[in-house]
Amino acid sequence: MSFNPVARIFILFAFILASCSALSQNRTVYLHTDHLGSPIAATDEGGGLLWREDYSSFGGKIVDSQAAKSNSVGYTGHTFDEGTGLVYAGARHYDPLIGRFMGVDPVGFVPANPQSFNRYIYVNNNPYKFNDPNGEFINFVAKFVVDVGVNAALSYVTTGSPNFAGALKESASGILNPAKTVQNAAKLAKALSKSGKVTKKEKKTYYSKKDRLKAHKNAGGKCEYCGKDTRTHTPYKNDSAEGDHFVPQAKGGGTTPEQLVNSCRDCNGPGGKGSKMPGFEWQPTNPNPRIQDKMDNL
């Protein structure tokens, strides 16, 4: 009489559901993975350790546990073939000993990433940071497409123009930097939040003379955008001290103490910042630390 019950395997970190065969009774086995989804340990329902495994950077087994032979889940969560030593990654097989795929990439190359011209390369030769979910370069392609959309949308919200050429250049430079995508998406969310406020027709408000004098004093009499001396008693002159809204009212900026900037007429006037967004549509020539910090946090 033979037994071939199926044990349900739940991979705790990568949440990969798989199955394996056991020779005794039905039981639940938990696979514990590293940050790439490779199973490095298995425990039973009571938390008892069943086996451990470890891998080299490109997926070769360092600890080849005999107890783990029944486990078909291998490097980065893909199916491992004990007979050939290859990993089945979906679109093609991968050899962890040489760190290369056995077939060419079906997606093709991505001009923004020169390493993609090597049709057998594995995750840009950076297996500590990336994995390949299906044997294709598509994860980088998808990221590039998302980045272009985010960067173009960010440009449109902040400047009124999508600037696709700039978005393509920015996306290409950040194709291997996931953090950059998150940062730009956060900037887009903030910009969209601000742009939602400017749709309301609100009366323009101004800072009081008392507030402007205080801002002038706090800035040491200097323009916070360019650093030159400003004067409070010469209105409408190039060096006159003016109370500027850091985020223009036309883009949702409020008349609050945090938004008040001591600016010279040159920087604040139509030929300077005007109603432009600093850091996006207009760049101060010599911003003081407060202005630089505000631009960094836009």
Stockholm file with secondary structure:
# STOCKHOLM 1.0

chainA/1-298         MSFNPVARIFILFAFILASCSALSQNRTVYLHTDHLGSPIAATDEGGGLLWREDYSSFGGKIVDSQAAKSNSVGYTGHTFDEGTGLVYAGARHYDPLIGRFMGVDPVGFVPANPQSFNRYIYVNNNPYKFNDPNGEFINFVAKFVVDVGVNAALSYVTTGSPNFAGALKESASGILNPAKTVQNAAKLAKALSKSGKVTKKEKKTYYSKKDRLKAHKNAGGKCEYCGKDTRTHTPYKNDSAEGDHFVPQAKGGGTTPEQLVNSCRDCNGPGGKGSKMPGFEWQPTNPNPRIQDKMDNL
#=GR chainA/1-298 SS CCCCCEEEEEETTTCCEEEEECSSSCCCEEEEECTTSCEEEEECTTCCEEEECEECTTSCEEECCGGGTTCCBCGGGCEEETTTTEEECSSSEEETTTTEESSCCTTCCCTTCGGGGSTTBSGGGCTTTCCCSSSSTHHHHHHHHHHHHHHHHHHHHHHSCCCHHHHHHHHHHTTTCHHHHHHHHHHHHHHHHHHHHTTSCCCCCCCCHHHHHHHHHHTTTBCTTTCCBCBTTCTTSTTBEEEEESSCGGGTCCSCGGGEEEEEHHHHSTTTTTTCCBTTTBCCSSCCHHHHHHHHTC
#=GC SS_cons         CCCCCEEEEEETTTCCEEEEECSSSCCCEEEEECTTSCEEEEECTTCCEEEECEECTTSCEEECCGGGTTCCBCGGGCEEETTTTEEECSSSEEETTTTEESSCCTTCCCTTCGGGGSTTBSGGGCTTTCCCSSSSTHHHHHHHHHHHHHHHHHHHHHHSCCCHHHHHHHHHHTTTCHHHHHHHHHHHHHHHHHHHHTTSCCCCCCCCHHHHHHHHHHTTTBCTTTCCBCBTTCTTSTTBEEEEESSCGGGTCCSCGGGEEEEEHHHHSTTTTTTCCBTTTBCCSSCCHHHHHHHHTC
//
